[in-house]
Amino acid sequence: MKMCVISSLISFFLLISFPSEAKSVKQYKHQYSVIPCEGLKAKLESLKKRSNMILDVGSVKTKKEFKSKNKALRSLMKQKNCK
């Protein structure tokens, strides 16, 4: 009985400590805000190269992360007037 309760508590705490949500666009923008224009361009090119694979065989979470990263990078490039 005690082992069942203990294992239930452990699994409950593990579920709470590891959120399964993808980051939001706002969080990615904050994360990438310190990167200069050249770095933003490199990240965007890297995403473009992997886009077909991600959109074809990626999980729902991976696709959501990809779209959020892409949107954040494009927004920051506009904000910083990168070409």
Secondary structure, DSSP 8 states (H G I E B T S, - for coil): -HHHHHHHHHHHHHHHHS------HHHHHHHHTTS-HHHHHHHHHHHHHHHHHHHHH--HHHHHHHHHHHHHHHHHHHHTT--
